[in-house]
Amino acid sequence: MSSAADALFWHRFQFGFTVTYHYLFPQLTMGLALLIVVFKRAALRGDDRAGDAARFWGRIFGINFAIGVVTGIPLEFQFGTNWSRFSQFAGGVIGTTLAMEGVFAFFLESTFLGLFLFGEKRLGPRGHFAAALALFFGSWLSGYFIIASNAFMQYPVGYAVGANGRLELSSFWSFLFNPWALWEYAHNMSASVVTAAFAVAGVGAYWTLSGEHRETAAINLKVGVIAGLVASVLQIFPTGDAQGKLLAQAQPATLAAMEGAFKSEPRAPIAIIGQPDVEHHRLENPIYVPAILSFLAYGHFSAPVRGLDDIPRDEWPDNIELLYYAYHVMVGLGSLFVALLAIAAFLLWRTSLTRTRWALWALMLAVPFPYIATTAGWLTAELGRQPWLVHGLMRTSAGTSPLVSAGDTLFTTLGFSGLYLVLGILFLFLVGREIARGPRAQGGHE
């Protein structure tokens, strides 16, 4: 590789690594924010088990939030250090929502997190519930501002090109309520609820299997299974369905690469499995379902779907194999989530979930898989946008910092790796300690 290509690789690798690691934490806090409100609402109605669960998950939220803040700070600096030309070109637009996330949503979330963790007795039941609502609002508002920034990179609207060649905000409301942002946000937040629901159900399953904290474990299982099932279904329809249709309209190369579709054809089939052979423009060993891709992309079975062979090669995503597999991992895991949670919900309805050990083991062991699915989903979104940094306006290769060498970026990436290893161990230790202490551990709600 040339020095420029080498530097581009490491710039992309570092940002991909740091943002992937960082997002392990916000996805849980955003999902937990909603479930804590559910627990607090039940506690207001006199369910002491729900009050204990809300306090326990509030402590987990606090640990998760702290690690998320630490791992998120380097991302802000990387816009300047690694992606200075991108920041100069598009900062006048996406800087708006990034600033709003920091100034409004983050401080709202952190303020009410403190009140929720340390102010329960002073606030009283209704005041503490209001703090939980505000925490939820701040957390989800923060998520929307970040998603709006990303959606502009996927589907730029509400901008104008200034005399200096840089992007300027021409319509704040068009930019903020980008149709891509609305569906991406709904899809992302339902995924966050899936992650949190599996965490809640998984801890409930662990306590049930170990014979501890049975009452709180039971409400954890109930809330986790029901919330997870609803959110998993929403992942597929309408949020996933709508995003697929947006891709077909605005990023046909992405859709074709995700599905391994090289030939344009009506009644296009969807590949359940297969291995993309990009060199020979084919999918090896495929198992097809006829006409389904046409229906999912355009709403009717006879619609023609544009294949990669009819798209200029320089507009293809630059890692079709990884994109294809990331997408299929996401879809495959999402389907398994619906199946597992539907079975668990049936057992819950039959009041036999707490006695069905294989189902409890499945829920407990499934906790890491929503993280894998979410990571695969973001890989799909970001790899699919390539070779564009801002789709149709700026290529990724044009957005880096020309004065930062590959060696500099590799050196700091190694540093981040060591730091994040320590933070990961610390996070697992603190969360494991809280789970071992159980829901009635003292401290944090005086």
C-alpha positions as CSV (number, residue, x, y, z in Angstrom):
1,M,0.0,0.0,0.0
2,S,1.1,3.6,-0.6
3,S,1.7,5.8,2.5
4,A,-1.6,7.6,1.9
5,A,-3.5,4.3,1.7
6,D,-1.7,3.0,4.7
7,A,-2.6,6.1,6.7
8,L,-6.2,5.9,5.6
9,F,-6.4,2.2,6.7
10,W,-5.2,3.1,10.2
11,H,-7.4,6.2,10.5
12,R,-10.4,4.0,9.7
13,F,-9.3,1.2,11.9
14,Q,-8.7,3.4,14.9
15,F,-12.1,5.2,14.6
16,G,-13.8,1.9,14.0
17,F,-12.2,0.2,17.0
18,T,-12.8,3.1,19.4
19,V,-16.4,3.8,18.4
20,T,-17.2,0.0,18.5
21,Y,-15.8,-0.3,21.9
22,H,-17.5,2.9,23.1
23,Y,-20.9,1.8,21.8
24,L,-20.9,-1.3,24.0
25,F,-21.8,1.1,26.9
26,P,-24.4,3.6,25.5
27,Q,-26.6,0.9,24.0
28,L,-27.1,-0.6,27.5
29,T,-27.7,2.8,29.2
30,M,-30.3,3.9,26.6
31,G,-32.1,0.6,26.9
32,L,-31.9,0.5,30.7
33,A,-33.2,4.1,30.9
34,L,-36.6,2.9,29.5
35,L,-36.7,-0.3,31.7
36,I,-35.9,1.7,34.8
37,V,-38.9,3.9,34.1
38,V,-41.0,0.7,33.8
39,F,-39.7,-0.6,37.2
40,K,-40.2,2.8,38.9
41,R,-43.8,3.0,37.6
42,A,-44.5,-0.5,39.0
43,A,-42.9,0.6,42.3
44,L,-45.2,3.6,42.5
45,R,-48.1,1.2,42.4
46,G,-46.7,-0.6,45.5
47,D,-44.5,-3.3,44.0
48,D,-41.5,-3.3,46.3
49,R,-39.7,-5.9,44.0
50,A,-39.8,-3.3,41.2
51,G,-38.3,-0.7,43.5
52,D,-35.4,-3.0,44.3
53,A,-34.9,-3.8,40.7
54,A,-34.9,-0.1,39.7
55,R,-32.3,0.7,42.3
56,F,-30.1,-2.2,41.2
57,W,-30.3,-1.3,37.6
58,G,-29.7,2.3,38.5
59,R,-26.4,1.3,39.9
60,I,-25.5,-0.7,36.8
61,F,-26.6,2.3,34.7
62,G,-24.2,4.5,36.7
63,I,-21.2,2.2,36.2
64,N,-22.0,1.8,32.5
65,F,-22.5,5.6,32.1
66,A,-19.1,6.3,33.6
67,I,-17.2,3.9,31.4
68,G,-19.2,5.2,28.4
69,V,-18.1,8.8,29.1
70,V,-14.4,7.9,29.3
71,T,-14.5,5.9,26.1
72,G,-16.5,8.5,24.3
73,I,-14.1,11.4,24.8
74,P,-11.5,10.2,22.3
75,L,-14.1,10.1,19.6
76,E,-14.7,13.8,19.8
77,F,-10.9,14.5,19.4
78,Q,-10.5,12.2,16.5
79,F,-12.7,14.4,14.4
80,G,-9.9,16.9,14.6
81,T,-6.8,14.7,14.9
82,N,-7.7,12.0,12.3
83,W,-10.4,13.5,10.2
84,S,-9.6,17.2,9.9
85,R,-10.6,17.6,6.3
86,F,-13.9,16.0,7.0
87,S,-14.5,18.3,10.0
88,Q,-13.6,21.3,7.8
89,F,-16.0,20.2,5.1
90,A,-19.0,19.0,7.1
91,G,-18.5,20.4,10.6
92,G,-20.7,23.4,9.9
93,V,-23.6,20.9,9.6
94,I,-23.0,17.9,11.9
95,G,-21.3,20.0,14.5
96,T,-24.7,21.4,15.3
97,T,-26.1,18.2,16.6
98,L,-22.9,17.0,18.2
99,A,-22.8,20.2,20.2
100,M,-26.4,19.9,21.1
101,E,-25.8,16.4,22.4
102,G,-23.0,17.6,24.7
103,V,-24.6,20.9,25.9
104,F,-28.2,19.7,26.3
105,A,-28.7,16.0,26.4
106,F,-25.5,14.9,28.2
107,F,-25.8,17.4,31.0
108,L,-29.5,16.6,31.4
109,E,-28.7,12.9,31.6
110,S,-25.8,13.2,34.0
111,T,-27.6,15.7,36.3
112,F,-30.7,13.5,36.7
113,L,-28.6,10.4,37.0
114,G,-27.1,11.9,40.2
115,L,-30.5,12.7,41.5
116,F,-31.8,9.2,40.7
117,L,-28.8,7.5,42.4
118,F,-28.5,9.7,45.5
119,G,-31.7,11.5,46.0
120,E,-34.5,8.9,46.4
121,K,-35.4,9.7,50.0
122,R,-35.2,13.5,49.5
123,L,-37.3,13.4,46.3
124,G,-39.9,11.0,47.5
125,P,-41.6,8.3,45.3
126,R,-43.1,10.6,42.7
127,G,-40.0,12.9,42.6
128,H,-37.8,9.8,42.1
129,F,-40.0,8.6,39.3
130,A,-39.8,12.1,37.7
131,A,-36.0,11.8,37.9
132,A,-36.2,8.4,36.2
133,L,-38.3,10.0,33.4
134,A,-35.8,12.9,33.0
135,L,-32.9,10.4,32.9
136,F,-34.7,8.5,30.2
137,F,-35.5,11.6,28.2
138,G,-31.9,12.9,28.4
139,S,-30.5,9.5,27.4
140,W,-32.7,9.1,24.4
141,L,-32.3,12.7,23.4
142,S,-28.6,12.2,23.4
143,G,-29.0,9.2,21.2
144,Y,-31.1,11.1,18.7
145,F,-28.6,13.9,18.2
146,I,-25.8,11.4,17.5
147,I,-28.1,9.5,15.1
148,A,-29.0,12.7,13.3
149,S,-25.3,13.4,12.7
150,N,-24.8,9.9,11.3
151,A,-28.0,10.1,9.2
152,F,-26.7,13.2,7.5
153,M,-23.6,11.2,6.5
154,Q,-25.8,8.5,5.1
155,Y,-28.5,10.7,3.5
156,P,-27.5,14.4,3.4
157,V,-30.4,16.9,3.5
158,G,-30.8,20.5,4.7
159,Y,-27.4,21.7,3.5
160,A,-25.9,24.1,1.0
161,V,-22.4,24.3,-0.4
162,G,-20.8,27.6,0.6
163,A,-18.5,29.8,-1.5
164,N,-15.5,28.2,0.2
165,G,-16.6,24.8,-0.8
166,R,-17.7,23.7,2.7
167,L,-21.1,22.6,3.7
168,E,-23.4,25.0,5.5
169,L,-26.7,24.4,7.2
170,S,-29.5,25.7,5.0
171,S,-32.5,24.2,6.8
172,F,-32.1,23.2,10.5
173,W,-35.4,21.4,10.7
174,S,-34.9,19.4,7.5
175,F,-31.5,18.4,8.8
176,L,-32.8,17.5,12.3
177,F,-35.8,15.6,11.1
178,N,-34.1,13.8,8.2
179,P,-36.3,10.8,7.3
180,W,-33.2,8.6,7.4
181,A,-32.6,9.8,11.0
182,L,-36.1,9.0,12.1
183,W,-36.1,5.4,11.0
184,E,-32.4,4.9,12.0
185,Y,-33.2,6.2,15.4
186,A,-36.2,3.9,15.9
187,H,-34.1,0.9,14.7
188,N,-31.2,1.9,16.9
189,M,-33.2,2.5,20.1
190,S,-35.2,-0.7,19.8
191,A,-31.9,-2.5,19.5
192,S,-30.8,-0.8,22.7
193,V,-33.9,-2.0,24.4
194,V,-33.1,-5.6,23.2
195,T,-29.6,-5.3,24.7
196,A,-30.9,-4.1,28.0
197,A,-33.8,-6.5,28.1
198,F,-31.4,-9.5,27.7
199,A,-29.2,-8.1,30.4
200,V,-32.2,-7.7,32.8
201,A,-33.6,-11.2,31.9
202,G,-30.2,-12.7,32.0
203,V,-29.5,-11.5,35.6
204,G,-33.0,-12.6,36.6
205,A,-32.2,-16.0,35.1
206,Y,-28.9,-16.2,37.0
207,W,-30.5,-15.3,40.3
208,T,-33.3,-17.9,39.7
209,L,-30.8,-20.7,38.8
210,S,-28.7,-19.9,41.9
211,G,-31.7,-19.7,44.2
212,E,-31.1,-16.1,45.2
213,H,-33.3,-13.0,45.3
214,R,-36.2,-14.9,43.8
215,E,-38.8,-12.1,44.0
216,T,-36.6,-9.5,42.2
217,A,-35.4,-12.2,39.8
218,A,-39.0,-12.9,38.8
219,I,-39.8,-9.3,37.9
220,N,-36.5,-9.0,36.1
221,L,-37.5,-12.0,34.0
222,K,-41.0,-10.7,33.4
223,V,-39.9,-7.2,32.3
224,G,-36.9,-8.4,30.4
225,V,-38.7,-11.0,28.4
226,I,-41.7,-8.9,27.5
227,A,-39.7,-5.8,26.6
228,G,-37.2,-7.8,24.7
229,L,-39.8,-9.6,22.6
230,V,-41.6,-6.3,21.7
231,A,-38.3,-4.6,20.8
232,S,-37.1,-7.6,18.8
233,V,-40.2,-7.6,16.7
234,L,-39.9,-3.8,16.2
235,Q,-36.4,-4.4,14.9
236,I,-37.8,-6.4,12.0
237,F,-41.0,-4.4,11.4
238,P,-41.5,-1.6,10.9
239,T,-38.0,-0.2,11.6
240,G,-35.8,-2.7,9.7
241,D,-38.3,-2.9,6.9
242,A,-38.3,0.9,6.5
243,Q,-34.5,1.1,6.6
244,G,-34.3,-1.5,3.8
245,K,-36.6,0.5,1.6
246,L,-34.6,3.7,2.2
247,L,-31.4,1.8,1.2
248,A,-33.1,0.6,-2.0
249,Q,-33.9,4.2,-2.9
250,A,-30.8,6.1,-1.8
251,Q,-28.0,3.5,-1.6
252,P,-28.7,0.7,-4.1
253,A,-25.0,-0.4,-4.1
254,T,-25.2,-0.9,-0.4
255,L,-28.4,-3.0,-0.6
256,A,-26.9,-5.1,-3.5
257,A,-23.7,-5.7,-1.5
258,M,-25.5,-6.7,1.7
259,E,-27.5,-9.2,-0.2
260,G,-24.7,-10.5,-2.5
261,A,-26.8,-9.4,-5.5
262,F,-24.6,-8.9,-8.6
263,K,-27.2,-9.2,-11.3
264,S,-30.1,-6.8,-11.8
265,E,-33.4,-8.7,-12.0
266,P,-37.1,-8.5,-11.3
267,R,-38.5,-10.9,-8.7
268,A,-35.0,-10.8,-7.1
269,P,-34.5,-13.6,-4.6
270,I,-33.1,-13.1,-1.1
271,A,-30.1,-15.3,-0.1
272,I,-30.5,-17.0,3.3
273,I,-26.9,-18.1,3.1
274,G,-24.0,-18.0,0.7
275,Q,-20.5,-16.9,0.2
276,P,-19.8,-13.8,-1.9
277,D,-17.1,-14.3,-4.6
278,V,-16.5,-10.7,-5.6
279,E,-13.8,-11.5,-8.2
280,H,-16.2,-13.6,-10.2
281,H,-19.4,-11.5,-9.4
282,R,-21.3,-14.3,-7.9
283,L,-22.7,-15.8,-4.7
284,E,-21.4,-19.3,-4.0
285,N,-23.5,-22.1,-2.5
286,P,-26.6,-19.9,-2.1
287,I,-29.9,-20.8,-0.6
288,Y,-32.5,-18.5,-2.2
289,V,-36.1,-17.6,-1.4
290,P,-37.5,-16.3,-4.7
291,A,-38.8,-12.7,-5.1
292,I,-38.5,-11.8,-1.5
293,L,-35.7,-9.2,-2.0
294,S,-37.9,-7.3,-4.5
295,F,-40.8,-7.3,-2.0
296,L,-38.6,-6.2,0.9
297,A,-37.0,-3.4,-1.1
298,Y,-39.9,-2.0,-3.1
299,G,-43.1,-3.5,-1.6
300,H,-44.0,-5.8,-4.5
301,F,-42.7,-9.1,-5.7
302,S,-42.1,-8.2,-9.4
303,A,-40.0,-5.1,-8.7
304,P,-36.6,-5.0,-10.4
305,V,-33.6,-4.8,-8.0
306,R,-30.4,-3.2,-9.2
307,G,-27.4,-5.4,-8.9
308,L,-23.7,-4.4,-8.5
309,D,-22.9,-5.2,-12.1
310,D,-25.0,-2.2,-13.2
311,I,-23.4,0.2,-10.7
312,P,-20.0,1.8,-11.4
313,R,-17.2,-0.1,-9.7
314,D,-15.9,3.0,-7.9
315,E,-19.2,3.3,-6.1
316,W,-19.2,-0.2,-4.7
317,P,-18.6,-0.7,-0.9
318,D,-14.9,-1.5,-0.5
319,N,-15.3,-4.6,1.7
320,I,-18.3,-6.4,0.3
321,E,-17.4,-9.7,2.0
322,L,-17.3,-8.2,5.5
323,L,-20.4,-6.1,4.8
324,Y,-22.3,-9.2,3.6
325,Y,-21.4,-11.3,6.6
326,A,-22.1,-8.5,9.1
327,Y,-25.5,-8.0,7.7
328,H,-26.4,-11.7,7.8
329,V,-25.1,-12.1,11.3
330,M,-27.3,-9.2,12.4
331,V,-30.4,-10.6,10.7
332,G,-29.7,-14.1,11.9
333,L,-29.2,-13.2,15.5
334,G,-32.3,-10.9,15.4
335,S,-34.4,-13.8,14.2
336,L,-33.0,-16.0,17.0
337,F,-33.9,-13.3,19.5
338,V,-37.5,-13.3,18.4
339,A,-37.7,-17.1,18.6
340,L,-36.0,-17.4,22.1
341,L,-38.0,-14.6,23.6
342,A,-41.3,-15.9,22.1
343,I,-40.7,-19.2,23.8
344,A,-39.7,-17.5,27.1
345,A,-42.9,-15.3,26.9
346,F,-45.0,-18.5,26.4
347,L,-43.4,-20.1,29.4
348,L,-43.9,-16.8,31.4
349,W,-47.6,-16.9,30.4
350,R,-47.8,-20.5,31.6
351,T,-46.1,-19.4,34.9
352,S,-43.4,-22.1,34.3
353,L,-40.4,-20.0,33.1
354,T,-38.8,-19.9,36.6
355,R,-39.0,-23.8,36.7
356,T,-37.7,-24.4,33.1
357,R,-34.0,-24.6,33.6
358,W,-33.0,-24.9,30.0
359,A,-34.8,-21.7,29.1
360,L,-33.2,-19.8,32.1
361,W,-29.8,-21.1,30.9
362,A,-30.5,-19.9,27.4
363,L,-31.6,-16.4,28.6
364,M,-28.5,-16.1,30.8
365,L,-26.0,-17.3,28.1
366,A,-27.7,-15.1,25.5
367,V,-26.7,-11.8,27.2
368,P,-23.6,-11.2,25.0
369,F,-25.4,-11.8,21.7
370,P,-27.3,-8.5,21.4
371,Y,-23.9,-6.7,21.6
372,I,-22.7,-8.8,18.7
373,A,-25.8,-8.1,16.7
374,T,-25.6,-4.4,17.3
375,T,-21.9,-4.3,16.4
376,A,-22.8,-6.2,13.2
377,G,-25.6,-3.7,12.5
378,W,-23.3,-0.7,12.8
379,L,-20.7,-2.5,10.7
380,T,-23.4,-2.9,8.0
381,A,-24.4,0.7,8.1
382,E,-20.8,2.1,8.0
383,L,-19.3,-0.4,5.6
384,G,-22.3,0.0,3.4
385,R,-21.8,3.8,3.1
386,Q,-18.3,3.3,1.7
387,P,-16.6,4.7,-0.3
388,W,-18.4,7.8,0.9
389,L,-17.8,9.7,4.2
390,V,-20.8,12.0,3.4
391,H,-22.8,10.0,0.8
392,G,-22.4,11.5,-2.7
393,L,-20.5,14.5,-1.4
394,M,-17.2,13.4,0.1
395,R,-15.2,10.2,-0.3
396,T,-13.6,8.7,2.8
397,S,-10.2,9.0,1.3
398,A,-10.6,12.7,1.1
399,G,-11.5,13.3,4.7
400,T,-8.4,12.3,6.7
401,S,-5.8,14.5,8.3
402,P,-2.8,14.6,5.9
403,L,-0.3,15.5,8.5
404,V,-1.0,12.5,10.8
405,S,1.0,9.4,9.7
406,A,0.1,5.8,9.8
407,G,2.7,5.3,12.5
408,D,1.2,8.0,14.7
409,T,-2.2,6.4,14.4
410,L,-1.0,2.9,15.0
411,F,0.9,4.1,18.1
412,T,-2.2,5.7,19.7
413,T,-4.4,2.7,18.7
414,L,-2.1,0.5,20.7
415,G,-2.4,2.9,23.6
416,F,-6.2,2.9,23.3
417,S,-6.2,-0.9,23.3
418,G,-4.3,-1.1,26.6
419,L,-6.5,1.5,28.2
420,Y,-9.7,-0.1,27.0
421,L,-8.5,-3.5,28.2
422,V,-8.1,-2.1,31.7
423,L,-11.5,-0.3,31.6
424,G,-13.2,-3.5,30.4
425,I,-11.7,-5.5,33.3
426,L,-12.8,-2.8,35.7
427,F,-16.3,-2.7,34.2
428,L,-16.8,-6.5,34.5
429,F,-15.4,-6.5,38.1
430,L,-17.8,-3.7,39.2
431,V,-20.9,-5.1,37.5
432,G,-20.0,-8.6,38.7
433,R,-19.7,-7.3,42.3
434,E,-23.1,-5.6,42.0
435,I,-24.7,-8.8,40.7
436,A,-23.2,-10.8,43.6
437,R,-24.4,-8.2,46.2
438,G,-27.9,-8.4,44.7
439,P,-30.7,-5.9,44.5
440,R,-30.8,-4.9,48.1
441,A,-27.2,-3.8,48.4
442,Q,-26.9,-0.6,50.5
443,G,-25.7,2.7,49.2
444,G,-26.7,4.9,46.4
445,H,-30.3,5.6,47.2
446,E,-30.3,7.5,50.5
